[in-house]
Amino acid sequence: MGVALWIIPPPDGVDTQAWHLLAIFVATIVGIITNPYPMGAVAMFGIAATSLTGTLTIEQSVSGFGERVIWLIVIAFFISRGFIKTGLGARIAYLFMAAFGQTSLGLAYSLVAADLTLAPAMPSNTARAAGVIFPIVGSIVRSYGSHPNDGTARAIGAFLMKTAYQGTVITSAMFVTAMAANPIIVRLAGDAGVQLTWGGWALAAIVPGLVSLTVMPWVLYTVYPPGIRETPGAKELARTQLREMGPLKSGEWTMLATFVLLLCLWIFGAPLGLDGTGTTAAFIGLSLLLLSGTLTWDDVLQEQGAWNTLVWISTLVMMANYLNELGLIPWFATTMGGMVEGIGWVPALLALSLVYFYSHYFFASNTAHVVAMYAAFLTIAIAAGAPPALAALVLAFLESSLNCNICYRP
């Protein structure tokens, strides 16, 4: 597809340089979707192509690595590692279980509450779910003899796993720093003239988020009920784990203090002169964890997912930036605005939301889906007359609901 775009002459009003960059961008996205090579390798091919063809200079081709919002995402992985390494994330989950885990429904709410507590300052939802919540669920369901492949899944395991998964989907939509793709959304929305702040996002999401977290476990309990309703053993398991963990250790205290500091800086950082993306706050948090020894530099180096993410997200964001700078995105907005004129913004936004939602099945990553699709769909929605902030947040919340890359087998 990228080769075809390169050969076809650009439409009227589109610069040849922008058209060639679009061809490379599409080819890179197709490579990420089809996955003939790892995403980082495909991104490297994209950088080489932009420079080799003269579409961009090499300085422009590597400019994405200086994007501050990308470093927020990368540091998110390191901060998440601190929660897992110190055991603070697991302790928080066990505290909720010890308090409310007497029944399977109470246990489900405990898992949701733990996820909600960790979400604002644990920006990798994969690390949050797969590193903290799901292992705890696994130990619970195994203690009740509920396994996925021997006919015992419906005893309690399937119910708890579905609840934990759906809880992560909801909490990922509630805070800018709850999912790696969210800061990219803020960046792309800003390019479209919509300013989304940490507090504004949380304020818009708090009511629907809390209602969803309250209703969802009960609905699953009703339509997909577990065979085991009373779970005093889970409550005792949590208490046993807490006794074995002992009092809060120094690393946990440091992680907790960093947790609180990050929340304050992300919420109130702008009046203090920090950058609006929260990247400076993230660097402060990581520095404290390194200075205190809570994390070591080896921990940072071994977080391969973070460095891989840095490479391919930087590449895609660089291309998206120059597509906008070279005038392709404004041309697209003008063209699509004429096509949707007269339809009415409500049906247009609904239709766009459906297409945006189901287009995710072509992507292996939420972040790749955001970079490839979000700006275009937001542009069309605004051109159709939708309130910019509403359109930006609707598409953002839909993105969080597309989490399908977290899986777990007890």
N, C-alpha and C positions, 0 to 999 in steps of 0.2 A: 504493500500500500504506500509506503514511504517513497519507493522508487517511482511509482505511478504519479504521485504528487509532484515529484521533482521534474518529471518529463512534461507534465501538462502545464501549459502556460498559466500564470496566475490570472485570476479574474480582474476586471477593471477596478482600480482603486487600491489594489494590493501590490506592494513593492516586491520585486523578485527576491530580495534578500529575506524578507519575512516569509515568503512562500517556500523558499528552500529550507528555512529553519523549521517551518511547520512540517515539511516532509521528514526531516530528521527526528523531530519530536514524535510524530506519529510512528515512525519506524522504531524508536526507542520504547514507546509504550507497547507496541505490538511485541517487541522482544521480551519485555517484562511480563506480558500476559502469557505468551507461549513458552517462555522460560527455557530456551535452548541452552542458555548459560545462566549462572547466578545473576541476580539483579544488579549487583555491584559491577560485574563484568560487562553487562549490557550497557550500564551507564557509562563506563569507560569508553566503550565503542562510540557512544553518542558524543562524548566530549571530543574524541579523535575526529569524528566526522565533521563536527561544526568547524574545527580548526583546519582540517585537511582540505575541505572544500572552499575555504575562504569565506564561509557564511558568517563566521565571527572570528575575531582575533583570539589568540590563545589566552590573553588576559581576560577577555570577555567569557571565554569558555569555562574558565575555572573560577569565575567570580561568585558562583553559587556557594562556594565553601566559606565565603565571608558573610553569608546571611545569618543574622543574629537569631532568627526564629529557629533555624535548623540546629544551632548549638543548644537552644533550649530543649529541643527534642532529644538530642544526643545526651545531654546531661541528665535528662529525665531517666534514662536507662541506669546511669550510675547511682542516682538517688534511690531508685527502686531497689537496686542491689543492696543498698544500706539497710533498708527495711528487712530484706530477706536474711542478710548476713547476721545482723544483730539479733534477729528473732523477735523484734518489736511488732512486726506485722502479725506473726503467729500469736503473740501474747494478746494483742488486741482482740483477735478472733476468738481465742479461748476464753477471754473475760466475758464476752457476749454470750458464748455458749454456756458457760458456768451459770450465768444469770437467767437465761431464757430457754435452755435446751432440754427442758423436761418432756416436751412433746416434739413430734416431727415438725409440726407447724411452727412452734417456737424456735426450733433449731433452724428452720429455713429463715425466719426473721433475724436470727442471730448472725447468720452468714451475710445476709443483705446489709445489716447494720455495720458489720465489720468492713465490708466493701465500701460502704458510704463514708465511713470514718477515714479510710486510707486514701480514697479517690482524690481529694483536693491536692494532696502533696505527693502522690505516687503516680506520675504521669504516664507510665507504661501500663496500660490495662492488661497486656499479656503477662507482664511480670506480676502484677497485682493478683490476677486470677490464677495463672499457672504456678506462680511462685509462692503464694500465700493461701488463697482460698481453696483451690482444688485439692492440694495435698491434704489439707485438714478434712475436707469432705471424703477423700479416699480412705483415710484412717477410720473415720466414723462408719462408713458403709461396710468396710471390711470387718469391723468389730461386730456388725450385725449380720454378717454372712451374706451380704448383698453384692453380687458380682454381675458384670455386663453380659457374660456369654453362657451362663449355665441356668438361665430361667429364673434367677432370683433378683434380677435388676429392679423389678417393680416393688420389691419389699420396702425399700427406702432409697436405694441408690439413684434410680432414675429421677425420682422427685427432687432430691437434693441437688443433683447435677443440673437439672433444668432450671431450678430456682437460682442457683449460683450463677449460671450462665446469663440468664435474663437480668439478674441483678447487676452484673458487670456491664451489660449493654446499657442499662438505664443510668448507672452512675457515670459512665463514660460521657454521657451527654450533658451532665449537670455542671461540669467545671471545665474551663479552658485547659487546665493542667491535669485532666483525668485521662486523656488519651493523646497519643503522639500526633495524630492528624489534626487535632483542634487548633494548635498554634498556627499551622499552615492555613487553616480556614480563616483565622483572624487576619493573617497577612494578605490573603487573596481578597477578602472582603474589603480591607483597607484600600487595596488597589482600585476597587470598584467604587470607592467613596463612602463605604460603610464602616464606621469605627466601632469595633466591638471590644469592650474592656473586660477584664476578669470579673469585676463586680457586676457589670451589666449583663454579662452572660449568665452568671450564677443567679441573679435576680430573676431573669426571664425563665430559667429552668427549674427554680427551686420548688414552685408549687406543682407543676405537672410531674416533676421528678419524684417528689415525696408522695404524691398521690399514687403514682405508678408503683413505687416501692412498697406502699402499704397494700395495694390491691392485688398485685401480681402473685405473691406467695399464696394468698387465700384462693385466688382463681385456680392456680395450678393444683392446690390441695383439693379443690372441688372437682375439677375436670380430669385430673390425673393423680388420683389419690394414692398415697403409699399404703402398702399392706401393714406396716408397723406404724402405729399412731403414738404410742407412749415410748419415750426414749430416755429414761433415767440414766441408762448406761452412758449416753453421750455427755450428759451433764457431769457424771462422775469422771469420764475420760478427760474432760476439760480441766476439772479440778486437779486430777492427777498430773496432767501436763504442766499446769501452773506451779504445782508444788515442786516438780522436778526442775522447772526453770528457775525457781527461787526468786528472790527479790530482783528488782530492776538492776541490771548491771550498768557499768559506766558507759559502754557503747550504746545501750538502749537509752540512757538518759541523754546522751549527746544526740542520738537520732531523734528523740522526742523534742528536744530543744530546737533542733534544726527544722523539724516538722512545723513547729509553731512559728518560728522565725520566717520560714518560707511563706506560710499562709499570710502573715502580716505584710510581708514585702510585696507579695502578689496582689493583695487587696489594696494596700495603701502606698505602693511604691511610687506611683506617678507623682503625688504631691511631694514626695521626698526627693524627686529629681531623678529617679531611676527610669530606665527605658520602659515603655509601655508594654513590650512583649513579655517582660518578666525574665529575660535572659540574664541580666545582671544579677538579679536575685538568685537565679539558679547557680551562677558561678560562685556567688557568696556561700550558698549552701554546700556546694561540692568542696569548696576550699576549707570550710569548717570541718567537714567529715575527713578530709585528708590530713589537716593539721592535727586533729585529735587522734588520728590513727584508727578511727572507726572504719574507714576505707583505706586501703593501701594503693599505691600506684599500680601494683600488679593486678589488683581487683579491677582497676579501670582498664588496663590493657587487655585483660581477659574477657571483657564484655564485648565479644565479637559482634553481637547484633547491633550495638551502638555504632561501631565504626563502619559496618556494612551500610547501615541506615544513612550515615553521614554522606557516603559516596553517592548512593543512588538518588536520595532526596535532593542533595545539592545540585545534581545534574538536571533533574526535572524542574526544579524551581528556577534555575538559571535560564532554561529554555522558555519557561512560562513568562519570566520577567521580560526577556527580549522580544517575545511575541507581542507583548503589550507595548513595549517601548517602540517597536518597529511599526506599530499601527494595525496589526492584524486583529487584535481583540476589539479595539474601537470600531474597525470596519465591520466586524462580525456583529457587534452590538447594533450598529446602524442598520445593517441588512436585516437582522432578525427582528428589530423593532418594527420595521415596515411590514414584515410578514405577519406579526401577531397583533398588529394594530386593529382595534375594533372587536377583538375577541372578548375582552374583559379580563381583568387581571386575576380574578378568583379562579375561573376555569383554567386559565393559562398556568397559574401557579400549581394547581392540582395536577394538571397533565404533566408539567415539568417534573413535579415531585415523584410521580409514578415512574417516569422514564429514568430519572436520576437514581431512584431506588433500585430498579431492576438492572440498570447498567452495571451495577457493582459486581454482578456474577461473572463479568468478563475480567475482573481484576483479582489478583492474589493478595492485594494489600489495600487497606483503607487509605493509606497516605497516597499511594499511587493513584487511586481513584479520585481523591481530592484534587491533586495537582492536575490531572488530566481533564476533569469534568466540572469541578466546582465553579471556576470563574466563568466558564461559558454559560452554564445554566443560570447562575446568578445574574449575569448580564442580560439574558433573555427575559428573565422574570422582571427585572427592573424596567426593561424596555417595554414590557407589556403593561406597565403601570402599577405593579405590586409595590407596596411600601418597602423601601430598601432594607431596613433593619429586620422586618418580618421575613422577607424572602431569604435574607442571609442566615437567620436563625433557624428557619424551617429546614433549609437544606443542611445546615450544620447538625441539627438534631437527628435528621434522617441518616446522616453519615455515621453517627454514633450507633444507630440501631442496626447498622450493617455489619457489625462485628461477627464474622463467621470464621475467623482464623484461629480461634482458641478451642482446642479440643483436648480431651482428657480421657484416659482409660484407667479406672481404678486398678 
